[in-house]
Each structure stands twice: as structure tokens, then as C-alpha cells.
Amino acid sequence: MAPRTECGARRRGCQIAQAKGARQRRVAHDIVGGVGGAGAVAGLAADVGGDGGASRRLAGTVAAGAAAGRPRAERGAGVRGRAPRCQLGRVTGAAGGAADPVAARGRSGPTCGGSDRDSDEQERGLTHGVSLSRAAWTWYLKAVTRAHVIGLTGGIASGKSAVAEMLRERGAAVVDADALARQVVEPGQPALAELVERFGADILDGHGQLDRKKLGGIAFADAAARADLNRITHPRIAAAGQAEIARLAAAGAPVVFYEAALLVENRAQEWLDGLIVVSAPRQVQLERLRRRDGLDAAAAEARLAAQMPLEDKLTAATWVIDNGGDLAHLRAEVDAVWKKLEERYGAVAARGAATRSDDLDSGPPPPERVLVTGFPAFTARRLAAKILASDPEARVSLLARGKLADDAAAFIAGLPAGQRERAGVVVGDVGDMDLGLTSTEYRALTEEITMIHHLAGVYYTGGEASVARRANVTGTRGVVDLAGELRRLRRLVHWSTVQVSGRRKGVILEDELDCGQSFHNVYEETKYEAELLASAAMRRLPVTILRPGIIVGDSQTGEIDKFDGPYYFVVLIATNALQVHLPLPGRGTAPLHLVPVDYVVEAAYALSRDERAAGKTFHLTDPNPLPARRVYELVAEHAHTRPPRGFIPGRLTRTLLRTPGIEKLARGPLAFLDSFDHQVFYNQRNVQELLDGSGVRCPPFDRYVQNLVRFVQEVHAQRRGRLEEEVFDPLD
């Protein structure tokens, strides 16, 4: 257990460091984007450090970055000027600290364990080792245009709605989660149908509308019912809330208040800039609850008992508003917090921006702007083509490394007319800071992108662990950071793998990840670590995680770009000119979780557009997988060659694959070898729940194996003598 504890502590330390780094990167982007001239930056740098030489170097690099940036994110190959933003560390360390709410919270405001004077000094950056003067801080505030998001919550009947209305009277932009909750359960919405299926038609009134009081009575009296209600509604409310916050920020609101009852329960304070908790004595809550909802004493007590204790919420508060008195007292409390907000963030009122989410007709959603990482992977290309073909309004940006930019441009040029015009190339690298983009490019993505499909990664097991970790873990961290800054984010789709289950056996559920498992190889381990990052982001972002099985060719055409993984033995069997019985690398009694690429892409596209998929994980596998031996018997049957006979133990197989002459095979993704004797089954409850009736389903292997074999034989005939040289290496 000791190593596990040490691993948890190390992971927590990494999360803290990542959060700090993300804040500093945001400041760096805003500084570069807000530069009007090198002189302003030189003044800021001098104010911060007092070093004239450092000031000039900083001014030069930032100004160069601002001048070299392009106005749009989509570009082809070419040399790009890039400002080394690491030289902004001294500035962003101070400005980032000044912009963040302090860690410790108290009833009268942030105290950080000390006096208000200590808090004021921390807000000015004095406790971060760098002095940031008022002039520099004012310049910084003008440069930063991103809205601060402040949570507003409280106990039931504590009066948070009254506080929200007072904030609106002062011109604040407020997102009402309760209003969004009403919208997602209106007649015709999928959530309402799911609620009726779960709780019965009795929760509807005579007009087919949801009877919220009746449903509330059921949910508050039964923990399981409450969990089901949350499961059905919360992902939809969260996605709608993210979109509304982004809309208000884009409309110019400097601060957006997010009013919701369960912010602390969902640990939302971890991503909010601050949290206001409205407090009232318990007896006052009970009296208000009885008057408001017409409850008797017992029912009111039960309703209050079902809530998180208000004391627990107060410990998470940045600011507390006491609503235990009359209306005048409440207005004075709101005024006091408003002043603290203005001291910290400057202007709070949303000048010219609509200030409440429920008063707006948001209209049709804007067209999708999709960023796809992972080019030139076959799945990335197929997915991009699918998006463009299915949505005539969508635009797709392919993130490609510099040496692959020409290939990406060629791929786009080969798309049909009407599609190629809506695709572009972003030159970058997921393993680099900020995906290897300039500040201007990065900021352009934050303004435009509505969806990210993150497919980039290293999939072979023969490489160095550092290479796999850089692509799989560091790359995912960078993509999650970007997603957190997108103003219009609808969904982050993280492409993982079923092999994150490692050496576990038996049935694996979709919502299981960290079960103390060990791993066969660095591929599985780093993909697991990457999914941990994506899973943690679900608490603050609309994230969908996909876990495909072993991807093979198109079920209709057999097309695939590389013969790797299980294809090594498909090739050997399908082209067995000597007609000998080849042994398998293991008994082959365990299921081989193969899945055709066309099904994976269709399922991924459907789930990315389904709001119910936010916050969920999906196993994209064959629901009835065949044993490995039966798979290769079918390959031999359709290739008209001898079927496999006997087996070589897995360990001996790995040794043979590293012997002179065939050691190059070890460079390929051999994780599939573990499947030959690894008894594991992947539950697909979420897939069945969301894709049932959509027409998207995985075909059984015996219905498309002939197409896979035919494609292999055709390619082998065309490229005889060179086929065995093909090894998947996404970094080449």
C-alpha cells in the first residue's frame, strides 16, 4: 500500500503544479494578445523586476510574438515566428497569483489565515515573491478580457435566488442553473423522456409538462432516485451552463455569476474563480421552506436533511452572504461583497451584455468548429472526413506536426469539393507547450473551437517510455488545458482504449478506471494516466471518453492504413503460400476485442453530438467478441489457407520476436498478444443506452472478415516483398 500512497501524493502534487502552470499560461497569452507596443511591455517588466536588461529582452520577445502571430488558427506548412513565453515567467507568476482567488476562505472574505491586509497584499501579488505595482496591475487588467466565473450557491431556502436578482439589478451577468434545468426537461427534450422512463408518467402534469414538485418529492425521499435524477439531468445542465457562460463572456461580461444549488457537492469551486455562499440559520430555512413549498414540519426537515450541511458549504466559500435578517440587511451584505469583487476584479457589471440566461432566446447554436489531433492516424483522417460529410456547416482543423503539414494539406486537397474548403491545418505538436502554437494561434483557437477530438498518441510498445509519456500524457494535459480555455466549448472527446484496464480480468465497467491494476506495457500505463487527466476534467468540462477495442479495417471495404497489431498474423495466415499450419502466440481462448474503424468513427461522431454523452465513458467494442483462435480460423477459411494449429507460449513468442531477423516486429504495437490468454470482457451499458435505436452498431466479425482478408491479399499482391517493412510509428 505504501507505493500506492506515494503515487497518490505525487499525482496530487502534479495536479497542483498543473493548475498553477495553467493560470500562468493564460496570463502569458493575454499579455501577448494585449500588447500595443514593446514600450508598454518594457514598462511592465521594469515595474516587476527592476532589471532593465530583462525588461528589454522581455519586450523584444513579446513584441516579436505579437507581430509574428497570424490572425487565424488554420494554416498550412511553413516557418512560423514564435515568442518564447517562458521568458514571461516572472510576469505571469505575479499576475497569475494576483488574478486568482486566495486559497483560504472565511466568512468576511478571503483571509488566507491572516488579516484583510494580508489578503490585499496577496491580491496585489506581494506574497508571490514579485512586487507588482498598481500601474502594472491596471495595465494587466486592461489586457485581460476573459471573464471571471464566480459561483453562487447556498443551502435550500437560504435565499440565493434573491441574491442573484440583486446582482442582476446591479448589472451583473448571471447564469441560472435552475432555468437551464427547466429548459432541458421541456416537452420534446430527451431528458424528459428518460425521466418518464425512470420515474413513470405520473411525474407529468395534465399538459405533458414535468411536475417538478412531484419529482422533487420522490427524489428527496430516495437516495437512489436522487442519483438517477442527477445522472439524467446534470450533464445536460452542465453543458448548457458552459455554453451560456461562454456566450456572456463573448458579449463582454467581465464577471459571470453561475447560480446553482450543487456547486460544492460537484466540487465546482475547483474551477471557479471564487464562490459566494448564501447562509441562513437552520430554523429560518425550515420556515421559508414550509411557506414556499407548502410542506409540513416533517417534510421540511426531511428535505433539509437530504442536503449537504450548510456548514460544509461555508468551508468552501470565498465570500459569505448572511441572509438571516430582513431585506435591508441582505442588500447591505450584497453591497459589501460587490465592493470586494470590484476591488479584486475591477468592473463587475456587464456593460452592454445581456445579464440573465433565462431572458434570452439563444437561437440556433453556432456552427461546429472542430479541432482533431492525431493526424496522420487513419482514425483521425476518417473522423475528419465524417464530420465534413455529415455537417455541411462544420469546419475542421487538423493539428499536424511541421513535417506532416504537407501531408495534411494533401489529404485536405483530396477531399470532395464543398468539404475541402471547410478544412485547414494547424501546425503544432501536442507534446509541446501550448501544443506548439504561438500565442496568437492559441488565442484564435480559444475563440473559435467548439469541439475537440483528441486522438493523438503513441500506440506502439517498443519505443521509449519517455516518448510514450510525452505524447500520451503530456499531450492530453495540453489538450485539456486548451479545452478549459475555449469560450464556446461544447465537447472534449478523449480517445482512450479499453486497454487502460491493464492486467485486470473479468468484467470491466465503463465507469471504472483506477482499480489498482498493473499494466502489460508502457502503452497501457500511459494511456491510463492520460485518461485520469481527462476523467478529472469531467468535473468542470463537458468531456466524453471513448475506449475503442483493437481497431481493424473498414467492415465494408477492409481498408486500413497499416498492417500492425493483429494484422501481423492476418498477413501470415492470409498469405501462407507454403500451406503450413502456423501456431498461435498463446492458446487463443480469450476474446479478441476487434472493432472495425467505420463503426468506431460512426459511434464517436454520434456520441460527440449527443448531450447525454457528456461526463460519460464508452466501450466501443464488439458486444460478442470471438476467441482469438476462432478469429484466425475464420481468416484462414476466407483466405483458403491452412488454419492455425497449436500454440507457442506468450513469453516464448515475445522472445522469438526479438531475435535477429524478425526483431523489427517488436517495434509494432504487440499489446494484442496479451489478448490471446487474457480473459476480460468490456461492459457496454452506456453505449447501448445512447446508441440503441440510432442505427449505429458494431457488426459481428464473421460478417466482415472476408473484406479484411481480401484487402490484405490485394495489398500484399501489389507490394510483395515490402509488406513486412511496414510498422506503425506515428512519430515518423
Secondary structure by P-SEA (a helix, b strand, c coil): caaaaaaaaaaaaaaaaaaaaaaaaaaaaaaaaacccaaaaaaaaaaccccaaaaaaaaaaaaaaaaaccccccccccbbbbbccccaaaaaaaaaaaaccccccccccccccccaaaaaaaaacccccccccaaaaaaaaaaccbbbbbbbcccccccaaaaaaaaaaabbbbbbaaaaaaaaaccccaaaaaaaaaccccccccccccaaaaaaaaaaacaaaaaaaaaacaaaaaaaaaaaaaaaaaacccbbbbbccccccccccccccbbbbbbbcaaaaaaaaaaaccccaaaaaaaaaacccaaaaaaaccbbbbccccaaaaaaaaaaaaaaaaacccccccccccccccccccccccccbbbbcccccaaaaaaaaaaaaccccbbbbbbccccaaaaaaaaaaaccccccccbbbbbcccccccccccaaaaaaaaacccccccccccccccccaaaaaaacaaaaaaaaaaaaacccccbbbbbbcccccccccccccccccccccccccaaaaaaaaaaaaaaaaccccbbbbbbbccccccccccccccccccaaaaaaaaacccccccccccccccccccccaaaaaaaaaaaaaccccccccccccccccccaaaaaaaaaaaaccccccccccaaaaaaaaaccccccccccccccccccccbbbbbcccccccccccccccccccccaaaaaaaaaaaaaacccccccbbbbccc
